[in-house]
């Protein structure tokens, strides 16, 4: 039977038990620009590699966003879907803070994103799954947190992870240095995440084609400026001491 008979709705299962619409959304994430998250015992850092959708354009779509003072996110996949979820998360955090005068629990917010993603596979209504995966970095009373969400509605918590195109090389680099992450300070963690990005991408990276966001102890979520990113890159050896 032709695949096209089963990929017109998220409610239509193929004879092999597959939801093609969900698989298409997952592939959109796999084809997205590289996104890396790393976590120490005090901070979480996200680095997003960005490219213009057309070589004639000078604008690079944003990859990382500040949701609240204790949460930052990175998007991988379809940017419009990522912005929609970003606005939802931002509104949820604002409403919770206004009502309870405290920060929105990070894992509860991640669970809400997963529930929104799952609704796309339970109702027809001519809607498709979100074609975006998120890395959610935050800091709460338990310490730094790093979550990944998927179009399938699954979510996972990580010490470090890379997603998007070229993520295999980055994940190998992260796995090989996993035991060194926990004791890194903020500056070392930023340099480590940038080094992982340099090892995965075959182009020169600088403050114009990467975004960096930092969440940590005793400080609010911060997006680094172009100059700050370039300062870290200029002071970083390609063979950074990871011993």
DAUR-V519636 format. One record per helix or strand. SS is the DSSP state (h for helix, s for strand). FROM is the first residue (numbers start at 1). TO is the last residue. If there is no record, write none. Layout:
SS	FROM	TO
SS	FROM	TO
//
This chain:
h	3	5
h	20	30
s	35	39
s	43	49
s	64	68
s	71	77
h	79	100
h	106	119
s	132	140
s	143	149
s	155	157
s	160	163
h	167	176
h	178	180
h	186	200
s	210	216
s	219	223
h	226	234
//
